[in-house]
Amino acid sequence: MSSTRFSHDEKRQFLRLFVQSDVALTDRSGEHHTGLCLNLSASGLLVETASALAPGEHIEIHLPSPQSSLRDLRVRAQIIRIEPGERYAHRLGLQIIEFLD
């Protein structure tokens, strides 16, 4: 299922959930990375990682569900921005491109 593109103002209307959860990232070459998801919304995520990834890169994200009754979140996302992180070296602003099964 593909996500709909939203304007900047529309994105700001989404509720942001602040989380501190381990997350798995897989880049285009299939290399696995780890990180920490700081927040998520209907259109994106904020993740810190030690891995040096590039703006514009598409990655797959796996965020395990804290409850067995809820499905894990699996998405394909694009790196929109990178800035210095607080816990890990890089903080990635990610836009969800597609929800995966």
N, C-alpha and C positions, 0 to 999 in steps of 0.2 A: 504494500500500500504506500503510495507516495504522499508526501506532505504538501500542503498548499503553501505558496509563498505569501508572506505577510509584509506589510510596510513596517517601517521603524516604529511608528506610533501604535500600530496594531500589536506589535511584539511587546511593547511596554505595558499593554493591557493584560497580558497573561500573568497569572499567579506564578511566582517563583518559589519553588520548594528548596529550602536550604537543607542540605544533607552533608554528611561526612561519611562517604561510602567508598570502599575500594571499587575500582573499575578496571576492566580489561580493554585495551585498545589494540586493534590489528591494522597495520598499514597496508598499502597496496601490494607490497612485496610479500605479504603474509607474515611479516615479523610482528611478534607480540610484545606489547609494552604494558606497564602497569601505571596506575595513577589513582588520584583521589577525586571523586566528584564532589564539588562544593555546592552547586545548585543546578536545578533543571527546571525547565518550563515546557510548554507545549511545542515550542519552536527551537529549543536549544539546550545546551549544557555548558557549564563552566567546570573545567577539569585541570588539575595540576598534575604534572608528570616530570620525571627526570629526563625523559627522552626528548631529543631535539628533532621536532617535526617541522614541516614547512607550511606557511600560510597557503591556503588554496588546496592543500592536500585533502583527499577523501579518505576517511578511516571508518572502520567498524567499531562500535562501542558495545560492550556487554556490561550492564549494570545489574548485578544479582538482586533479586527481590529479598527484602528482609523477612517476608512471610511466605510460607510454602503454599498458601492459598492464592497468591498473586504471581503472575508470570514475571520472569526476568524482563528487563528492558533491553532490546537489541535494536540498534539503529545504525544506519549509515549516515555519517555527518561530514561536513566540510569545515576545515579550520578557517575561521573568519579573522581571528586576531590572535597574536601571541604577545604576552608581556611577562615580566619577571614574576615568579611565584613567591609565595611566602614559605611554604613547607618544602616544595620541590622547585627545581630550577625554572620551569616553564608553566605558565598559566595559559590555557587554551580556551578561547571563546569558540564554541562549536555550534553550527547551524544544522539542525536535523534535515536531512535530504529525503530519507526513506525509513519507514518502520519495517523491521524484518521480523520474520516468524521465529 
